[in-house]
Structures are given as structure tokens and as C-alpha cells.
Amino acid sequence: MGGMRVRGFTMKLKPGCAEEYRRRHDALWPELAALLRESGISDYAIFLDRGTNTLFAVQKLGPGFDPEALRRHPVMRRWWEYMADLMEVHPDKSPVEGELELMFHLR
């Protein structure tokens, strides 16, 4: 998989927001999907632990992935603004993320 890496991280939903979070992602903006793919994300899944409202995300990242360019992009910033009422966020509306250490990966 030359240069492909996997990233896992957590985010936190506010109580009672799971169904709206799912609804908004089911209607993901085409321009955001395109931006994520163009930035080097080839696979992206988000899981929910309903007991803790913790979201667990997994991304496959290509060798050219630049997280800072993605963070600065206007489409990404608009999405964060749109999602901020459902999640724990920083003052710039970016989601509070917890990095996870990859311990095992069966290929």
C-alpha cells in the first residue's frame, strides 16, 4: 500500500445529538466529500459509542495528506461551523479530537 497510513481519533457528541449527526452525514455535502478525497483521504468511517457519546473515526491517508491545508480550507471551516452545535468544539469550531495510537492492524 505504498505510503498509505491509517489514523484513528475520537470526537465527542453532545447528549441527544446522535440522530441529527447521522442525518447530516447522510446528506454530506458533495464539495466536502470531494475535498476529503482530494486531500488524500481514501476511506473514512465514523463509529458511535452510544454509552459515552464518543465518536471513533478511522481514516486511510495517502502520502500527500496535509492536515493543515484541510483545516484551512473554507469548505472544511463551513462544515465545522455547521456541526458545532452537535459536538464538543474548539473556539475556531474545529472538533475536539483525541488521537489514538494504532496497536494492531490486520491487512
Biotite code that builds the C-alpha atoms (Angstrom):
import biotite.structure as struc

atoms = struc.array([
    struc.Atom([0.000, 0.000, 0.000], chain_id="A", res_id=1, res_name="MET", atom_name="CA", element="C"),
    struc.Atom([2.983, 2.321, -0.579], chain_id="A", res_id=2, res_name="GLY", atom_name="CA", element="C"),
    struc.Atom([2.743, 5.271, 1.767], chain_id="A", res_id=3, res_name="GLY", atom_name="CA", element="C"),
    struc.Atom([-0.828, 4.662, 2.904], chain_id="A", res_id=4, res_name="MET", atom_name="CA", element="C"),
    struc.Atom([-1.360, 5.067, 6.639], chain_id="A", res_id=5, res_name="ARG", atom_name="CA", element="C"),
    struc.Atom([-4.308, 4.690, 8.975], chain_id="A", res_id=6, res_name="VAL", atom_name="CA", element="C"),
    struc.Atom([-5.340, 7.330, 11.502], chain_id="A", res_id=7, res_name="ARG", atom_name="CA", element="C"),
    struc.Atom([-7.770, 6.793, 14.365], chain_id="A", res_id=8, res_name="GLY", atom_name="CA", element="C"),
    struc.Atom([-9.182, 9.521, 16.582], chain_id="A", res_id=9, res_name="PHE", atom_name="CA", element="C"),
    struc.Atom([-12.099, 10.322, 18.855], chain_id="A", res_id=10, res_name="THR", atom_name="CA", element="C"),
    struc.Atom([-14.585, 13.173, 18.952], chain_id="A", res_id=11, res_name="MET", atom_name="CA", element="C"),
    struc.Atom([-17.436, 13.807, 21.384], chain_id="A", res_id=12, res_name="LYS", atom_name="CA", element="C"),
    struc.Atom([-21.130, 14.336, 20.639], chain_id="A", res_id=13, res_name="LEU", atom_name="CA", element="C"),
    struc.Atom([-23.362, 16.408, 22.867], chain_id="A", res_id=14, res_name="LYS", atom_name="CA", element="C"),
    struc.Atom([-26.131, 14.352, 24.530], chain_id="A", res_id=15, res_name="PRO", atom_name="CA", element="C"),
    struc.Atom([-29.162, 13.720, 22.334], chain_id="A", res_id=16, res_name="GLY", atom_name="CA", element="C"),
    struc.Atom([-27.428, 14.654, 19.077], chain_id="A", res_id=17, res_name="CYS", atom_name="CA", element="C"),
    struc.Atom([-26.690, 11.226, 17.573], chain_id="A", res_id=18, res_name="ALA", atom_name="CA", element="C"),
    struc.Atom([-29.602, 11.076, 15.127], chain_id="A", res_id=19, res_name="GLU", atom_name="CA", element="C"),
    struc.Atom([-29.035, 14.619, 13.847], chain_id="A", res_id=20, res_name="GLU", atom_name="CA", element="C"),
    struc.Atom([-25.310, 13.866, 13.473], chain_id="A", res_id=21, res_name="TYR", atom_name="CA", element="C"),
    struc.Atom([-26.180, 10.807, 11.372], chain_id="A", res_id=22, res_name="ARG", atom_name="CA", element="C"),
    struc.Atom([-28.733, 12.762, 9.318], chain_id="A", res_id=23, res_name="ARG", atom_name="CA", element="C"),
    struc.Atom([-26.219, 15.492, 8.467], chain_id="A", res_id=24, res_name="ARG", atom_name="CA", element="C"),
    struc.Atom([-23.582, 12.953, 7.453], chain_id="A", res_id=25, res_name="HIS", atom_name="CA", element="C"),
    struc.Atom([-26.095, 11.005, 5.354], chain_id="A", res_id=26, res_name="ASP", atom_name="CA", element="C"),
    struc.Atom([-26.523, 14.264, 3.420], chain_id="A", res_id=27, res_name="ALA", atom_name="CA", element="C"),
    struc.Atom([-22.770, 15.052, 3.290], chain_id="A", res_id=28, res_name="LEU", atom_name="CA", element="C"),
    struc.Atom([-22.075, 17.995, 1.020], chain_id="A", res_id=29, res_name="TRP", atom_name="CA", element="C"),
    struc.Atom([-20.642, 16.818, -2.324], chain_id="A", res_id=30, res_name="PRO", atom_name="CA", element="C"),
    struc.Atom([-17.995, 19.567, -2.173], chain_id="A", res_id=31, res_name="GLU", atom_name="CA", element="C"),
    struc.Atom([-16.848, 18.289, 1.234], chain_id="A", res_id=32, res_name="LEU", atom_name="CA", element="C"),
    struc.Atom([-16.669, 14.670, 0.031], chain_id="A", res_id=33, res_name="ALA", atom_name="CA", element="C"),
    struc.Atom([-14.605, 15.842, -2.951], chain_id="A", res_id=34, res_name="ALA", atom_name="CA", element="C"),
    struc.Atom([-12.312, 17.914, -0.713], chain_id="A", res_id=35, res_name="LEU", atom_name="CA", element="C"),
    struc.Atom([-11.676, 14.981, 1.624], chain_id="A", res_id=36, res_name="LEU", atom_name="CA", element="C"),
    struc.Atom([-10.812, 12.685, -1.288], chain_id="A", res_id=37, res_name="ARG", atom_name="CA", element="C"),
    struc.Atom([-8.621, 15.323, -2.978], chain_id="A", res_id=38, res_name="GLU", atom_name="CA", element="C"),
    struc.Atom([-6.765, 15.878, 0.300], chain_id="A", res_id=39, res_name="SER", atom_name="CA", element="C"),
    struc.Atom([-5.680, 12.215, 0.367], chain_id="A", res_id=40, res_name="GLY", atom_name="CA", element="C"),
    struc.Atom([-8.376, 10.552, 2.477], chain_id="A", res_id=41, res_name="ILE", atom_name="CA", element="C"),
    struc.Atom([-9.350, 7.395, 0.593], chain_id="A", res_id=42, res_name="SER", atom_name="CA", element="C"),
    struc.Atom([-11.528, 5.813, 3.270], chain_id="A", res_id=43, res_name="ASP", atom_name="CA", element="C"),
    struc.Atom([-13.229, 7.432, 6.263], chain_id="A", res_id=44, res_name="TYR", atom_name="CA", element="C"),
    struc.Atom([-15.574, 5.799, 8.775], chain_id="A", res_id=45, res_name="ALA", atom_name="CA", element="C"),
    struc.Atom([-17.049, 7.185, 11.998], chain_id="A", res_id=46, res_name="ILE", atom_name="CA", element="C"),
    struc.Atom([-18.494, 4.931, 14.709], chain_id="A", res_id=47, res_name="PHE", atom_name="CA", element="C"),
    struc.Atom([-20.518, 5.925, 17.788], chain_id="A", res_id=48, res_name="LEU", atom_name="CA", element="C"),
    struc.Atom([-20.313, 4.545, 21.331], chain_id="A", res_id=49, res_name="ASP", atom_name="CA", element="C"),
    struc.Atom([-23.829, 5.490, 22.478], chain_id="A", res_id=50, res_name="ARG", atom_name="CA", element="C"),
    struc.Atom([-22.941, 4.822, 26.115], chain_id="A", res_id=51, res_name="GLY", atom_name="CA", element="C"),
    struc.Atom([-20.419, 7.660, 26.202], chain_id="A", res_id=52, res_name="THR", atom_name="CA", element="C"),
    struc.Atom([-21.404, 9.751, 23.118], chain_id="A", res_id=53, res_name="ASN", atom_name="CA", element="C"),
    struc.Atom([-17.862, 9.162, 21.880], chain_id="A", res_id=54, res_name="THR", atom_name="CA", element="C"),
    struc.Atom([-17.284, 9.108, 18.136], chain_id="A", res_id=55, res_name="LEU", atom_name="CA", element="C"),
    struc.Atom([-14.433, 6.925, 16.887], chain_id="A", res_id=56, res_name="PHE", atom_name="CA", element="C"),
    struc.Atom([-13.118, 7.806, 13.433], chain_id="A", res_id=57, res_name="ALA", atom_name="CA", element="C"),
    struc.Atom([-10.771, 5.883, 11.142], chain_id="A", res_id=58, res_name="VAL", atom_name="CA", element="C"),
    struc.Atom([-9.183, 7.384, 8.040], chain_id="A", res_id=59, res_name="GLN", atom_name="CA", element="C"),
    struc.Atom([-6.890, 5.929, 5.396], chain_id="A", res_id=60, res_name="LYS", atom_name="CA", element="C"),
    struc.Atom([-4.465, 8.669, 4.413], chain_id="A", res_id=61, res_name="LEU", atom_name="CA", element="C"),
    struc.Atom([-2.389, 8.852, 1.261], chain_id="A", res_id=62, res_name="GLY", atom_name="CA", element="C"),
    struc.Atom([1.252, 10.002, 1.235], chain_id="A", res_id=63, res_name="PRO", atom_name="CA", element="C"),
    struc.Atom([0.353, 13.576, 0.228], chain_id="A", res_id=64, res_name="GLY", atom_name="CA", element="C"),
    struc.Atom([-2.141, 14.165, 3.035], chain_id="A", res_id=65, res_name="PHE", atom_name="CA", element="C"),
    struc.Atom([-1.721, 17.669, 4.505], chain_id="A", res_id=66, res_name="ASP", atom_name="CA", element="C"),
    struc.Atom([-3.907, 18.135, 7.601], chain_id="A", res_id=67, res_name="PRO", atom_name="CA", element="C"),
    struc.Atom([-3.126, 21.850, 7.898], chain_id="A", res_id=68, res_name="GLU", atom_name="CA", element="C"),
    struc.Atom([-4.271, 22.585, 4.328], chain_id="A", res_id=69, res_name="ALA", atom_name="CA", element="C"),
    struc.Atom([-7.501, 20.726, 5.066], chain_id="A", res_id=70, res_name="LEU", atom_name="CA", element="C"),
    struc.Atom([-8.019, 22.658, 8.324], chain_id="A", res_id=71, res_name="ARG", atom_name="CA", element="C"),
    struc.Atom([-7.631, 25.983, 6.474], chain_id="A", res_id=72, res_name="ARG", atom_name="CA", element="C"),
    struc.Atom([-9.957, 25.138, 3.570], chain_id="A", res_id=73, res_name="HIS", atom_name="CA", element="C"),
    struc.Atom([-13.178, 27.238, 3.507], chain_id="A", res_id=74, res_name="PRO", atom_name="CA", element="C"),
    struc.Atom([-15.404, 24.177, 2.863], chain_id="A", res_id=75, res_name="VAL", atom_name="CA", element="C"),
    struc.Atom([-13.960, 22.392, 5.900], chain_id="A", res_id=76, res_name="MET", atom_name="CA", element="C"),
    struc.Atom([-14.398, 25.505, 8.032], chain_id="A", res_id=77, res_name="ARG", atom_name="CA", element="C"),
    struc.Atom([-18.059, 25.840, 6.901], chain_id="A", res_id=78, res_name="ARG", atom_name="CA", element="C"),
    struc.Atom([-18.700, 22.168, 7.790], chain_id="A", res_id=79, res_name="TRP", atom_name="CA", element="C"),
    struc.Atom([-17.250, 22.688, 11.264], chain_id="A", res_id=80, res_name="TRP", atom_name="CA", element="C"),
    struc.Atom([-19.499, 25.712, 11.764], chain_id="A", res_id=81, res_name="GLU", atom_name="CA", element="C"),
    struc.Atom([-22.493, 23.629, 10.613], chain_id="A", res_id=82, res_name="TYR", atom_name="CA", element="C"),
    struc.Atom([-21.652, 20.759, 13.002], chain_id="A", res_id=83, res_name="MET", atom_name="CA", element="C"),
    struc.Atom([-20.589, 22.839, 16.046], chain_id="A", res_id=84, res_name="ALA", atom_name="CA", element="C"),
    struc.Atom([-23.994, 22.720, 17.740], chain_id="A", res_id=85, res_name="ASP", atom_name="CA", element="C"),
    struc.Atom([-23.799, 18.896, 17.935], chain_id="A", res_id=86, res_name="LEU", atom_name="CA", element="C"),
    struc.Atom([-20.236, 18.368, 19.180], chain_id="A", res_id=87, res_name="MET", atom_name="CA", element="C"),
    struc.Atom([-17.551, 19.479, 21.590], chain_id="A", res_id=88, res_name="GLU", atom_name="CA", element="C"),
    struc.Atom([-15.512, 22.028, 19.616], chain_id="A", res_id=89, res_name="VAL", atom_name="CA", element="C"),
    struc.Atom([-12.607, 24.431, 19.984], chain_id="A", res_id=90, res_name="HIS", atom_name="CA", element="C"),
    struc.Atom([-13.166, 28.226, 19.743], chain_id="A", res_id=91, res_name="PRO", atom_name="CA", element="C"),
    struc.Atom([-12.481, 28.027, 15.964], chain_id="A", res_id=92, res_name="ASP", atom_name="CA", element="C"),
    struc.Atom([-15.321, 25.428, 15.739], chain_id="A", res_id=93, res_name="LYS", atom_name="CA", element="C"),
    struc.Atom([-12.948, 22.558, 14.880], chain_id="A", res_id=94, res_name="SER", atom_name="CA", element="C"),
    struc.Atom([-13.941, 19.366, 16.691], chain_id="A", res_id=95, res_name="PRO", atom_name="CA", element="C"),
    struc.Atom([-12.105, 18.423, 19.866], chain_id="A", res_id=96, res_name="VAL", atom_name="CA", element="C"),
    struc.Atom([-10.170, 15.316, 18.804], chain_id="A", res_id=97, res_name="GLU", atom_name="CA", element="C"),
    struc.Atom([-8.289, 12.706, 20.773], chain_id="A", res_id=98, res_name="GLY", atom_name="CA", element="C"),
    struc.Atom([-5.532, 10.959, 18.836], chain_id="A", res_id=99, res_name="GLU", atom_name="CA", element="C"),
    struc.Atom([-5.449, 7.183, 19.148], chain_id="A", res_id=100, res_name="LEU", atom_name="CA", element="C"),
    struc.Atom([-2.355, 5.018, 18.909], chain_id="A", res_id=101, res_name="GLU", atom_name="CA", element="C"),
    struc.Atom([-2.541, 2.177, 16.384], chain_id="A", res_id=102, res_name="LEU", atom_name="CA", element="C"),
    struc.Atom([-1.914, -1.034, 18.292], chain_id="A", res_id=103, res_name="MET", atom_name="CA", element="C"),
    struc.Atom([-2.894, -3.655, 15.704], chain_id="A", res_id=104, res_name="PHE", atom_name="CA", element="C"),
    struc.Atom([-3.861, -3.676, 12.040], chain_id="A", res_id=105, res_name="HIS", atom_name="CA", element="C"),
    struc.Atom([-4.743, -6.862, 10.154], chain_id="A", res_id=106, res_name="LEU", atom_name="CA", element="C"),
    struc.Atom([-4.287, -6.424, 6.404], chain_id="A", res_id=107, res_name="ARG", atom_name="CA", element="C"),
])
